[in-house]
């Protein structure tokens, strides 16, 4: 949810300033959300919920 909020905020800011939207400008937005989280452990937990 935090990541989605950050993306929406960035896109809204771009739209508000009438800049041309460049999807590459969003690279790295919200990366701090994943600090300290092991990607494989996260994926394993998510997959376990599916079963």
N, CA and C atoms as an extended XYZ file, in Angstrom:
153
Properties=species:S:1:pos:R:3:atomname:S:1:resname:S:1:resid:I:1 pbc="F F F"
N         0.824       -1.187        0.000 N   UNK     1
C         0.000        0.000        0.000 CA  UNK     1
C         0.875        1.260        0.000 C   UNK     1
N         1.956        1.199        0.766 N   UNK     2
C         2.852        2.354        0.824 CA  UNK     2
C         3.476        2.620       -0.539 C   UNK     2
N         3.876        1.568       -1.217 N   UNK     3
C         4.464        1.713       -2.546 CA  UNK     3
C         3.455        2.298       -3.531 C   UNK     3
N         2.236        1.798       -3.523 N   UNK     4
C         1.193        2.347       -4.395 CA  UNK     4
C         0.939        3.824       -4.113 C   UNK     4
N         0.911        4.174       -2.844 N   UNK     5
C         0.710        5.571       -2.469 CA  UNK     5
C         1.825        6.453       -3.023 C   UNK     5
N         3.057        5.981       -2.924 N   UNK     6
C         4.183        6.755       -3.441 CA  UNK     6
C         4.110        6.903       -4.958 C   UNK     6
N         3.762        5.819       -5.641 N   UNK     7
C         3.640        5.897       -7.094 CA  UNK     7
C         2.536        6.863       -7.511 C   UNK     7
N         1.393        6.769       -6.876 N   UNK     8
C         0.282        7.662       -7.196 CA  UNK     8
C         0.679        9.110       -6.922 C   UNK     8
N         1.360        9.345       -5.828 N   UNK     9
C         1.799       10.693       -5.488 CA  UNK     9
C         2.753       11.250       -6.535 C   UNK     9
N         3.715       10.439       -6.977 N   UNK    10
C         4.664       10.869       -8.003 CA  UNK    10
C         3.952       11.171       -9.320 C   UNK    10
N         3.055       10.298       -9.717 N   UNK    11
C         2.328       10.496      -10.973 CA  UNK    11
C         1.461       11.742      -10.878 C   UNK    11
N         0.790       11.926       -9.764 N   UNK    12
C        -0.061       13.094       -9.571 CA  UNK    12
C         0.754       14.381       -9.669 C   UNK    12
N         1.931       14.390       -9.068 N   UNK    13
C         2.808       15.562       -9.127 CA  UNK    13
C         3.191       15.881      -10.564 C   UNK    13
N         3.508       14.856      -11.337 N   UNK    14
C         3.879       15.058      -12.740 CA  UNK    14
C         2.690       15.609      -13.521 C   UNK    14
N         1.514       15.044      -13.306 N   UNK    15
C         0.314       15.483      -14.025 CA  UNK    15
C        -0.041       16.920      -13.638 C   UNK    15
N         0.076       17.246      -12.365 N   UNK    16
C        -0.246       18.589      -11.883 CA  UNK    16
C         0.647       19.655      -12.515 C   UNK    16
N         1.893       19.319      -12.790 N   UNK    17
C         2.826       20.306      -13.343 CA  UNK    17
C         2.822       20.307      -14.867 C   UNK    17
N         1.912       19.535      -15.453 N   UNK    18
C         1.776       19.450      -16.912 CA  UNK    18
C         3.046       18.964      -17.614 C   UNK    18
N         3.872       18.237      -16.886 N   UNK    19
C         5.042       17.647      -17.522 CA  UNK    19
C         4.601       16.429      -18.316 C   UNK    19
N         5.365       16.101      -19.312 N   UNK    20
C         5.077       14.891      -20.066 CA  UNK    20
C         5.429       13.695      -19.181 C   UNK    20
N         4.500       12.775      -19.059 N   UNK    21
C         4.711       11.610      -18.205 CA  UNK    21
C         5.710       10.658      -18.839 C   UNK    21
N         6.766       10.370      -18.100 N   UNK    22
C         7.801        9.445      -18.534 CA  UNK    22
C         7.884        8.337      -17.494 C   UNK    22
N         7.487        7.144      -17.870 N   UNK    23
C         7.444        6.028      -16.921 CA  UNK    23
C         8.815        5.759      -16.293 C   UNK    23
N         9.872        6.077      -17.008 N   UNK    24
C        11.220        5.855      -16.483 CA  UNK    24
C        11.545        6.799      -15.327 C   UNK    24
N        10.817        7.889      -15.202 N   UNK    25
C        11.027        8.821      -14.094 CA  UNK    25
C        10.622        8.192      -12.761 C   UNK    25
N         9.844        7.125      -12.806 N   UNK    26
C         9.391        6.458      -11.582 CA  UNK    26
C        10.384        5.416      -11.070 C   UNK    26
N        11.466        5.206      -11.810 N   UNK    27
C        12.464        4.208      -11.405 CA  UNK    27
C        12.984        4.533      -10.006 C   UNK    27
N        12.926        3.550       -9.137 N   UNK    28
C        13.441        3.702       -7.784 CA  UNK    28
C        12.463        4.276       -6.776 C   UNK    28
N        11.299        4.711       -7.212 N   UNK    29
C        10.316        5.269       -6.278 CA  UNK    29
C         9.865        4.171       -5.323 C   UNK    29
N         9.953        4.431       -4.061 N   UNK    30
C         9.506        3.478       -3.049 CA  UNK    30
C        10.498        2.387       -2.707 C   UNK    30
N        11.717        2.487       -3.214 N   UNK    31
C        12.681        1.420       -2.960 CA  UNK    31
C        13.006        1.270       -1.471 C   UNK    31
N        12.844        2.346       -0.705 N   UNK    32
C        13.133        2.263        0.723 CA  UNK    32
C        12.157        1.339        1.445 C   UNK    32
N        11.012        1.066        0.842 N   UNK    33
C        10.031        0.159        1.435 CA  UNK    33
C        10.626       -1.246        1.574 C   UNK    33
N        11.533       -1.594        0.668 N   UNK    34
C        12.089       -2.937        0.633 CA  UNK    34
C        13.418       -3.077        1.366 C   UNK    34
N        13.915       -1.994        1.976 N   UNK    35
C        15.181       -2.075        2.719 CA  UNK    35
C        15.087       -3.113        3.828 C   UNK    35
N        16.079       -3.974        3.889 N   UNK    36
C        16.130       -4.972        4.947 CA  UNK    36
C        15.250       -6.190        4.719 C   UNK    36
N        14.611       -6.283        3.572 N   UNK    37
C        13.741       -7.421        3.269 CA  UNK    37
C        14.421       -8.293        2.226 C   UNK    37
N        14.580       -9.562        2.559 N   UNK    38
C        15.170      -10.500        1.623 CA  UNK    38
C        14.114      -10.888        0.592 C   UNK    38
N        14.437      -10.693       -0.668 N   UNK    39
C        13.469      -10.919       -1.744 CA  UNK    39
C        12.977      -12.362       -1.783 C   UNK    39
N        13.871      -13.312       -1.640 N   UNK    40
C        13.467      -14.714       -1.719 CA  UNK    40
C        12.571      -15.102       -0.546 C   UNK    40
N        12.903      -14.617        0.649 N   UNK    41
C        12.056      -14.897        1.813 CA  UNK    41
C        10.656      -14.312        1.612 C   UNK    41
N        10.587      -13.120        1.075 N   UNK    42
C         9.299      -12.476        0.823 CA  UNK    42
C         8.466      -13.296       -0.160 C   UNK    42
N         9.093      -13.720       -1.249 N   UNK    43
C         8.386      -14.514       -2.263 CA  UNK    43
C         7.932      -15.842       -1.669 C   UNK    43
N         8.798      -16.477       -0.890 N   UNK    44
C         8.436      -17.753       -0.261 CA  UNK    44
C         7.223      -17.599        0.659 C   UNK    44
N         7.183      -16.519        1.445 N   UNK    45
C         6.042      -16.273        2.336 CA  UNK    45
C         4.759      -16.073        1.529 C   UNK    45
N         4.848      -15.293        0.469 N   UNK    46
C         3.675      -15.028       -0.351 CA  UNK    46
C         3.160      -16.314       -0.998 C   UNK    46
N         4.055      -17.131       -1.508 N   UNK    47
C         3.654      -18.388       -2.128 CA  UNK    47
C         3.024      -19.336       -1.134 C   UNK    47
N         3.493      -19.317        0.106 N   UNK    48
C         2.951      -20.186        1.149 CA  UNK    48
C         1.483      -19.828        1.423 C   UNK    48
N         1.130      -18.589        1.293 N   UNK    49
C        -0.253      -18.137        1.525 CA  UNK    49
C        -1.182      -18.692        0.445 C   UNK    49
N        -0.677      -18.881       -0.760 N   UNK    50
C        -1.489      -19.374       -1.875 CA  UNK    50
C        -1.932      -20.819       -1.658 C   UNK    50
N        -1.164      -21.574       -0.918 N   UNK    51
C        -1.436      -23.020       -0.785 CA  UNK    51
C        -2.515      -23.328        0.185 C   UNK    51
